Amino acid sequence: MFACKGRVGVIGATSLIGECLLPLLVEDGYDVVAFSRRGQDTQLPLKNPHVEWQIIRQAEYFSSSDIFHPEKQISHWVFLAPIWVLPEYFLLLSLYGVKHIVAISSTSRFTKADSVDIIEQNLAKRLSDSEKCFVVWAKTKDVTWTILQPTLVYGLGHDKNISVIARFIQRFSFFPLLGTAQGLRQPLHVYDLALSCLASLNSEASINHSYNISGGETLPYREMIGRIFLAIDKKQRFVTFPLWLFRLAVMCLRVLPRFRHWSPAMAGRMNQDLVFDHGDASRDLGFAPRPFRLTREDLPALCSKMPS
């Protein structure tokens, strides 16, 4: 049978998604082998007899079958690290007897392909090329696969999207906009993404398919930011910048570590619709994402007012 209810391997287990996924796997009856370059984070509620931790110091450690011999086989895997590093683990996966892999990519492969920022263009190409490389390898090894392409992911207070915006608002008490900022967004809670990973392990319908994984509510960019103001008990204050000044401001902010992922191209996208239909995921995975409702756990501890 395709269904997996035994050991499952998770690479990138201490990631934001892993923080949600590992408890879900244990609750669903899996024995988890969690792989991470950092090892177990003692702040995560993952101390469980059904979770075995394996620290990966260097992927090169697994470059020879003469060095590494797994004691037990693991047929099903979830790969939470960036999809472009997946080839580094092809041999490791083969040695464990892999049969099915769920991998995380991103809708950025579509939305940033035509970006004015060469770095974003390269990211989109890297995602696209990595997906193709993975699929080709899987076919040659008779391995089945599922690729999940999430939209803007948030949750748990340390994502690189909503939490970073919240820190900006908390620090500066305003948020810069370009034009009316009416481009549509679908914020996706990381817990819902983790649930889709769990469903993909046992869904025969998901074999060799890619899925858009988008949030349960579509709303304008400006409204999305407005809800962040409300959640941290700040009066909404938007400042409209001309494009040249917005780009300059973002370039300056990128010297700060928490804003290093921001790009001047994000200004133009404020007025572009970045909407993806997750109907296929709903049909095959039972995917039913929540609307964009921020809770206490979804934002950094600096927030002063959050609903219970």
Secondary structure, DSSP 8 states (H G I E B T S, - for coil): -----SEEEEETTTSHHHHHHHHHHHHTT-EEEEEESS---TTSS---TTEEEEE-S-GGGGS-TTT---SS---EEEE-S-GGGGGGGHHHHHHTT--EEEEE--THHHHTTT-SSHHHHHHHHHHHHHHHHHHHHHHHTT-EEEEEEE-SEE-TT--SSHHHHHHHHHHHS-EEESTT---EE--EEHHHHHHHHHHHTT-GGGTTEEEEE--S--EEHHHHHHHHHHHTT----EEE--HHHHHHHHHHHTTSGGGTT--TTHHHHTTS------HHHHHHH------S---GGGS-TT-S----
